[in-house]
Amino acid sequence: MTPQHHYAGLTPQQVVHSRAKHGVNVLTPPPATPLWKQFLEKFRDPLIIILLIAGVLSVAISIYEYNGLHQGAEVFFEPVGIFVAIFLATGLSFYFETQADKEFSVLNQVSDDEPVEVIRSGNHTQIAKRDVVVGDVVRIGIGCEIPADGDLLLSTQLSVDESTLTGEPLCHKTTNPAQFDSKATYPSNRVLRGTKVMEGHALMQVTAVGDATENGKVYKAAQIDNSVKTPLNEQLDWLGKWVSRLSCSIGIAVVVARIMMYLVQYDFSFANVDPLAFIAYILQTLMIAMTLVVVSVPEGLPMAVTLSLAYSMRRMLKTNNLVRRMHACETMGATTVICTDKTGTLTQNRMSVEKACFYRGGEADKPIIDADEILLNSSDLSNEIKENIALNTTASLDFSNPTSPSVLGNPTEGALLLWLHNKGIDYEALREQARVVEELPFTTERKFMATIVESVLMPGKRMLYVKGAPEIVYALCASTSGTPPQAEVYAQLTQYQQRAMRTLAFACKDVTDTPSLSQHLTTSASQLRFLGIAAIADPVRKEVPESIKECLKAGINVKIVTGDTAETAKEIGRQVGLWTDKDTGENIINGLEFAALTDAQLDAVVMDIKIISRARPMDKRRLVEALQRKNQVVAVTGDGTNDAPALKAAHVGLSMGDGTSVAKEASDITIIDNSFRSICKAVMWGRSLYQNIQRFLLFQLTVNVTACMLVLCGALMGTETPLTVTQMLWINLIMDTFAAMALASLPPSEAVMSDPPRNRNAFIINRPMLAEIVGVGGFFFALLITLLYIFEHADIQQLTDLLHLQLGAHTPVTPYELTLLFTIFVMTHFFYLFNARAFQTQRSALHLKDCNGLVFISTLIFVTQVCMVELPGVQRFFNVVSLKLIDWIIIVIGSSFVLWVRELWSLLRRTK
């Protein structure tokens, strides 16, 4: 082995040349989009585009009314209101997403100024990580984050945590070809940027920096925008096209019908038609048609969607879901597949002693005891066990947080120290008092570690302690009469190993009479006394099995994608309830087999795959893309850099709160508490949010159908417009915006987790909604058009006049009658808001638990309507007059039947 001082490193000139050729050691961030461009992006929403067109048409109508018809400035209220709605919807969306980006930037701060020890010009020195170049000789030790990719020059007991890149929490690295692991994800003599040294030390020569590293390639892949549309975007696109076609059809129908009505008067003879009068009539007809187009557009929908998403975004933060992109809230509700990594997501990424079985006093005639079940205090452990764990180790515990000490060094050995600490044994005190005489470090070839110490707990004795692979340690004890039966030990080992646990065996020997041991350790070890075994596992998070069960019940497939071995992955799958006895080899595949599949072959089997073991970063992304080709809505969870490409490619990427910055940057939602349970809550929020948007659509489209039909038929009956422009603005924008806020504030329902995922190709307006829109809207229209006909043929001073109704000749509708019509319209839809809130819930519309927002806003709508009609300063803007008290009472009581009829119908259905 070449001594370290023979490596001179780079000269200053070589550093400059290398940096010019290979670049700097930083990851190139994606180009930042200017804020103005981010804001303009919001105007690409199809419904916003329709609103812009409607706004332009409304401006044209208002200009004509103001200049041509010499009406007041109030004609500009509607276009102003429409543009206010547009800027509110786009502004809210822009604000909430930029705020989320700021929160993410705080989470994702990465420093490239961390010091790195390098050899340059023959001297050891420290430089910033960003200044490392290709060719640099870098020294790495325990706890160091490797600054760049490189090949090992020298290594001593080097183990690296590659879990952030490959999923492997502990990889042994070496320069000895005989010890290379042929099954390793990356070569055993190569170390990678972003991974961490867990034990040992080494010299490495840098071969790649910045974007050229494996970490950098993953980061670059994570920035590729594949423009995957979310299900909500697709639904709103379709709705926008549907609304635009419908509104244009209504407008054309109005133009054709009114022209036909005009020509009927002249028996379709153009010779008798006054050209100027006909032109004026055509202009008036176009104005009515454009008004109908404006009415048919759901102006409140963008606001409703934005408010719903923003509200959910803030509420989800309280459930530990930090949402970066607003549409991710809803998309989670459409998820059909969750692809999750293992380490840190399903498991705690913290090794712990699952079982520890020792022989009483190390005697073969006494049975194995389960230390986890029967140990009540530290006295139950033999002195040999205590000293073996405390002294025969390279790990330590960090007690900066006394309630939750962390491991420094080898996580497996650290787990043993934590177990000892939890038994109330002070391992540090043993270390301070003991004298280590000699050590034999662990190697992959030897597979055990040995330490000779002057015993603290057994004064006057010098003890040899051994810890390592059970089959190796047991073989060293086999020749002694005190060794327990092999079948008994191996049966216990098999039980643990089948549960994907790492097993260690412990042995010892009194070597007090041996003067020198370094050259005789192997001989001495052959007479060791077997003490017992420990099984160490990375525990599954407690909430994961129940969460997986909830996802499966909700019709969501869960797939584990990990860099671990197939055996470990299957065992974790079994523990979380994903892998069952019915599963076969068709349900699991390793990374090499996965990579060998063609796209066509992958598409044929991808839905059957439950587990991918030994997966590389690009395997995860390819899995996501294959699932998307099968029309699946894919969510990906992960915490490592290796997960970033898949997180970016998925419809929803969910990173963990303690994950890498690359993973969080690529994700749409960060699970702050790292809990899979929070993912289930995100699904529940998403499904409930979609239902809330459907309920708002149900409400607003019912309003729009009624308004459109009323204005259309009113125009055909000779009435220019039963509802004025400002009244339609109130109904179609302000009232609907309030309704959007009310329905957006509805709490999520756990009942949605019993439903299967919705079909992403299904239209957002389903059959029950369409039936109710047509049915209820048709009923409201019939009621109002009947009233309009009565008002045209009778003099109604108050609603009680309907009791002795006498129809006569056609007369102009009075302002009082139009006010009655407008108020009845608003109040019937006011009560229908409660029906829309309870749509398809199988609950009473009066079930208002946790619906404080709905109660407040509905009260605000009612009070505002009363003020609008009764306050003199407001009346002229809405072309209304004050109503009599008896009319208010009749309207409120009569309109409430909308609610009571629904309640009676629902009660009858529940009792069947």
Secondary structure, DSSP 8 states (H G I E B T S, - for coil): ---GGG---B-HHHHHHHHHHH--SS--------HHHHHHHGGGSHHHHHHHHHHHHHHHHHHIIIIIS---GGGGHHHHHHHHHHHHHHHHHHHHHHHHHHHHHHHT---S--EEEEEETTEEEEEEGGG--TT-EEEE-TT-B--SEEEEEEEEEEEEEETTTTSEEEEEE-S-GGG--TTSSS-TTEE-TT-EEEEEEEEEEEEE-GGGSHHHHHHHHHH-------HHHHHHHHHHHHHHHHHHHHHHHHHHHHHHHHHHTTTT-GGGS-HHHHHHHHHHHHHHHHHHHHHHS-THHHHHHHHHHHHHHHHHHHTTEEESSTHHHHHGGG--EEEE-STTTTB-S--EEEEEEEEGGG-TTS-EEEHHHH--SGGGS-HHHHHHHHHS-S-EEE-SSTTS-EEES-HHHHHHHHHHHHTT--HHHHHHH-EEEEEE---TTT-EEEEEEE-SSSTT-EEEEEEE-HHHHHHHHTTSTT---HHHHHHHHHHHHTTT-EEEEEEEEE-TT-S--TTTHHHHHTT-EEEEEEEEE--B-TTHHHHHHHHHHTT-EEEEE-SS-HHHHHHHHHHHT---TT--GGGEEEHHHHHHS-HHHHHHHTTT--EEES--HHHHHHHHHHHHHTT--EEEEE-SGGGHHHHHHSSEEEEETTS-HHHHHH-SEEETT--HHHHHHHHHHHHHHHHHHHHHHHHHHHHHHHHHHHHHHHHHTT-S-SS-HHHHHIIIIIHHHHHHHHHHT----GGGGGS----TTS-SS-HHHHHHHHHHHHHHHHHHHHHHHHHHHS--SSGGGGGG----S-----HHHHHHHHHHHHHHHHHHHHHHHTTTSSS-TT--TT-HHHHHHHHHHHHHHHHHHH-HHHHHHHT-----HHHHHHHHHHHTHHHHHHHHHHHHHHH-
